[in-house]
Amino acid sequence: MVGYLPLYFLLLVTSAHRVPPHDNLNATLWMSHAAEYRMVVREIYAAAQRSLDAALADPTWHAALEQGEDAAGLPPAIIVDIDETVLDNTPYQARLVRENTTYSPASWQRWVREARARALPGAKAFLQYAAGRGVRVFYVTNRDAQVEEATRKNLVSEGLPLAEGEDTVLTRHEREGWGSDKTSRRAYVAQRYRILLLLGDDLNDFVSGARTSPSERLSLARRHEDAWGSKWFLFPNPTYGSWEGALYDFEYRRPTEEKRLKKHRYLLDRPLPE
């Protein structure tokens, strides 16, 4: 019996430290620890800065579909999403993985109120450059209006520009009609500014109608091919987004196992075409 004790304790320790599987483990680690991700983000911001210079030199340039035809005389602005576009929330995603749980509005709001998200690589330099050139920076986010003050605190702590005397953090439900679809908020900015660039990590940051099937989402994106990489700048986000919701018909309240089953069915299909 004594000879078996080391094996027994080895098995005991191994089982005690067994790590449960989590759907978001690899995606979270890629965004938090991969050099490749950080270089991609820096490349996007560098390309956006080059486009910003070109846009400022061209009075006919505008990026938003909601922009009117007579925008040449309006002051310049850019619209950026916040989460996974200028602020990095992988510590929140890592928390969910460690605790073997999934997103909930309550846990998300607790994280937002901590105001500890760091700026993504290149975000501060790009946004400060834009503000320095007289471009108004608008943050159009689907964070709820209840956490706008915490969001402002986080942006300021990371050195990201906020305009004085004007609300440039446009949150969900801040005004009537400002739901998850960002069209109404882009239109609000376009009434008073010439929008030069759009930056985000989700199709919804650029166009309306993103809540549809994967193939229809691709068709929607391809209708605006000339804008991608010149006026629209898309950041990679494999951890969450409307791309994922499209895989299970946006039925977010379904049990995790049911959503996972719907996702697995897509593995039987051919990948989307170019």
N, C-alpha and C positions, 0 to 999 in steps of 0.2 A: 504493500500500500504506500509505503514511504516513497518508493521509486516513482510513483505516479503523481506525487504532489506537484513537482515543477510543471508538468503538462497540464494539470488541473488549473493551476494559477495562471498559466499562459492563456488557456481557453477563457478563463474568467475575465482577464484583462482585455483580451481581444473582443469579447462580446460586449463589454462595458463601453468600449471605444468605437464600436461599429458605427459608421457614418451612414445615416439614412440617405437614400437617393433623393435628388431634388431636380426638377425640370430646368431650373435656372442656373445651375452650378457653373457650367462651362461658359455660358454667355456672360455671367457676372464676372468671372475671373478674366475673361478676355477683355472686358471693358475696364477692369481695375488694374490688371497686371501685364497686359500685352503691349510691347513696344509698338507693334503694328497698329493697334487702335490709336495710340497717341499720335503717331505719325500721320495717319489718315486724317484725324481731326485738325492737326496743324496744316496739312495740305489744303483742306477745305477752307480754313480761315485765310490762308495766303491767297488762294484763288478768289475768294470773296473780296479781299482788299483790292486786288487788281481790277475786278469788275466794278468796284465802287469808284475807283478813279475814272474809269471809262464812263460810268453813268453820270458822274458830276460834270463831265465835259460835254455831254449830249443832252440838251434840254428836252428832247423828245423821248428820252428813255424812261420807261416805268415798268414795274415788275408785277403789280397786282392786277388780277383780272377784274377787280372791283373798281379800278381807277377809271375816271372819266377821261374824255378825249382832250379836254382843255386844262391839262395838268402842268403845262410848261412853266407857268408863272408861280406855281406853288413852291414853298420851301421843301428841301429834300428830307426824306426820312428812310429808315430801314425798319423792318419788322423782324424780330427774332423770337422764337420760342424760348422757354427757359430750361425745362428739364431735359437733360441729355443733349442740349444744344449749347447752353452757356453754363449751366450748373450740372455737376456730376453727382448723381444720387446712388452710385454703386454701394456706398456704405449701408444704405437702406436695403438694397437688394441683398447684400451680404448678410444682413441681419435676418432677413426672411429665410435665407438658405440655412444659416446656422440654427435657427429655431424651428426649421422644418415646417414652415407655414407659408402662406401666400398673401398677396396684397389684400389689404382691407382699407377702407376710407379712414378708419380710426388710427391704425398704425401709421398710415401715410401722413395724416395731419400731425401726429406726434412728432414724426421726423421733420416735417417742414417747420414746425414751431421751434425746433432746436436750432434752426438757421445755421447749420454747420456744413452744408454742401460746398464743395470747393469749385472754383471756376475751371472749366475745361481748358486744356492746353490751347493757347492762342486766343482765347475768348477776350480776356482783358485787353490785350494789345490791340486787337481788331476793333473792339467797341470804343476804346479810348481814341483810336485813330479816327473812327467815323465821327465821334462827337467833336474832336478837334478840328475837323474839316467842316463843321457847321451842320452836320447831319443829325437830326433828332432820332434817338434810338427808342423804339417802342417794344416793350416786352408783352407779347400776346400769349397768355398762358392758360391752360385749363386747370391750374390750381384754383381752388374756390376762393371767392371773395373773403371768406372768413379768415383766410391765412395771408391776406395781402400784406399786412404790416410785417409779419414774420418774413415774408418773401423779400420785401424791401430791405429789411435789416440784413438779410443774407447777401443780397446784391451789393449793398454798400460795403459790407465787411470784406467782400472780395474785390473791391475797387472798381466795380462796374458802374458806368455812368447812369445817373438818374437826373432828369431835367428838373430845374426849380420852377415852381409856379405852374406846372402842368402835370396831370396824371399820365404817366407813360407806362404804367404797369396795369394792363387791362386783363382782369381776371374773369373767370367764368362766374356768371350770375351777379356780376357787379352792377349791371343794368338790366332792365327788362329786355328780353330777346337775346341776351348774350349767353347762349348755351354752349354745348361742347363743340358745335360747328363754329369755326372761327370766322366765317364769311362776314357776319355782321360787324365784327370788330375790325376786320381789314377795311370794310367799307367806311367805318367811322373814321379811321385814320386817313383814308383816301379823300375824304371830303375837304381836308385842310392841308394835306401834304402830298407831295409827289413821292410815291414809294419806289425806291430804287432797287432794293433787294429784299428777298424773303429767305430766312434761314430757319430750318427746323429738322426734326427727326421723324416726322410722320407726314403722310400724304395730306392729311387734314390741315397741315400748316401752310399749304399752298392752294388747295382747291377744295370746293365743296363736293360731297358725294362719295367720300372715301369709305362709307359704311356699306360695302357691297362685297361681292365675291372676289376671290383673288384674281381671276381672269378679267373681270370687269374693272378692277382697280388698276390693272396693268394697262388696259385700254384707255382709261381715264388719264393715267400718267403720260402715256405716249401721245396723247392729243396735244401736249405742250412740250414736245421734245426740244424745241429751240430754247426754252427757258432754263432747262436743267444745266447747271454748271456755268451759266452766264448771269442769270437773274435770280434763279432759285438754287439754293445750296442745301443739300440733304445730308444729314449726319446718320451714320449707322447706329442702329439700336436693336440688337437681337433679344433684349430682355422683355420688352413689352411694346404694345402699340396696336393701332388698328389693323396692321398686317396680321397679328395673331388673332384678334377677334374675328376676322374674316374666315378663319379656319373652322370656327365653331358657331358661325352665324350670329356672332355678337351676343350670344346668350351667356353673359358673364356670370350669372348666378347659378349656372349648372354646376354640379359637383365636379371636382377636379378630375376624377376618373372618367367621367363622361366627356369632358372637354379633351382629355388626352386621347380617348378613343377616336373622336372626330379628327384630331390632328393626325393620328396614325393612318387614317384612311387616305390622306393626301400622299403618304409615302408610296402608295400603289400607283399613283398617277405619274405621268411624265412631268418634269419640271415645266414651269411657264416658258413660253418661247421668248426670244430676244425682244 
